[in-house]
Amino acid sequence: MKIAAALVVVAACLSVGCATQPVPEPQAKVVRTRAPINYEQAITNFYDLTIAGPQKGRELEFGAPERGTCSMSSRNQSGHLGWVVPVQYKTKGADSRVTITSQFFWFSEETIKGVTRRMELCP
């Protein structure tokens, strides 16, 4: 009899334990800025202002803005997500050698927030 009563108590505890669900934590709302519109001009200006001297034979190839996964505010805030634009910077030397550098420009609306060499690295 005692075993049957113990089984009933255990079954009741299990059913109550399975019936209650943990309270879900509130999830942070993901906010994304709008995609940059004048990104080509902003990136061209970046190269004009950061590379000294004439840039003869420079060619820029712009990719389309893609949704970024990096927060565009300070590191200790959830912030908002921005956009990333892939760019290939090509130069042709005097010896006709072509050098290609790939970079990724991180935007928050029309503002460049960072530049990386790899897309998976956050600025």
N, C-alpha and C positions, 0 to 999 in steps of 0.2 A: 504494500500500500504506500509506504513511504517513497518507494522508487517511482511509482506512478505520479504521486503528488510532485516529486522533484522534477519529473519530465514535463509536467504541465507548467510548472513555474519557469523552467528553462525555455520551453516553447513560447510562453507568453513574453518573456524578456526578449527573445530573438525577434518575435513579430513586432514588438514595440520599437526595438532598435532598428529594424529594417524599414519600418514605416516612417520614422523621422529622418528628414534630410537636413544636412548641414546648411546653414544660412549662406547663400553665395555672397562672395565679396563683391562690392560694386566695381564694375570694370571701368577703367579709364576710357573716356570717349576719345577716339582718334580724330584729330582735326587736321585737315590737309589744306594748305594754302592753294590758291588757284595756280594753274600752270603759267610759267613765264611766257610773255608774248614777245618782248624785245630781247630775247636771250642772245641772238646772234650779234647784235650791236654791243651788248654788255660784255660778251666774251672777247670780241674784237678790241674793244677799249681796254680790257684787262691785259691783253698781249701788248698793245701799243704802249701802255703805261709801265709794264713790268720788265720788258726786254729792251735793253739799251741798244742804241744805234739803229741804223737802217735795217729793215727786214726784207731784203730783196729775195724774191723767189718764195715768199711765204704763201702757203695755201692752207686754209682752214676748211675742214669738212665737219659739219654739224649733224649730230643725230637728233632725233625727235626727243623732246622732254619725256622722261619716264618717271613714274611714281617712285619716290625715294622711301627708304625705310629708316632713315636717320632723323632724329629729333633736331629741329632747327633752332632750339632755344638752349639755355644753359644745361649742362649735363645733369644737374640734380632736380630738374623739373621734367614733367612728362612732355610739355610743350606741344608743338605741332610738327607734322611731317611736311617735307618740301618735295622738290623735284630735282632730278639729276639729268644733266645733258652731256652725253658723250661727245668728245671732240677729238679729231685727229689733226695735229699740227705738223704740216709737212714743210720742209725747207730743202732747197736745192743748192748745193755748194758750187763753187767755181769749177770743180772737177766733175760736175754733173751727178754727183752722188746725192741721193735723196735720203733724208732722215725723217722718220715718222715717229712722233711721240703721241701716245694716247693719254688723254686726261679726262677727268670727270668733274664737271662744274655743278655744285650743289646750290640750288636756289630756294629762297623763300620769297615768293611772288617775283618781283623784278630785281631782287638784291642777291648778289653772289655771296653765299655764306661760307664757301670753302671750295678747295680744289684738291683732288686726290688723283693718284696714279692708278688706283684700283677701285672698282665700283663697290666692292663689299666693305671698304674702309669708310667709316664715317669721318667727316671733317671735324 
